[in-house]
């Protein structure tokens, strides 16, 4: 007597239809097309990410230029320049 598991395996084996060679080739080609489409999607996403990264780097550079440290020649390094905001506030 077969166990239930063995019976299920035998039933599944009976339901499986043998594929003809053309169908095997067709499925292989469909799988290859799916892989190629996925690769194209990944390349497009990578390109978008690289553009976004470049934009972020450019924005960081512009921001660092705007926020450059004051040099000794700037007026705020003098005593009057340092105190002028406090003098104006009073």
Secondary structure, DSSP 8 states (H G I E B T S, - for coil): ---HHHHHHHHHHHH-----HHHHHHHHHHHHHHHHHHHHHHHHHHHHHHHHHHHHHHHHHHHHHHT----TTSGGGSHHHHHHHHHHH-
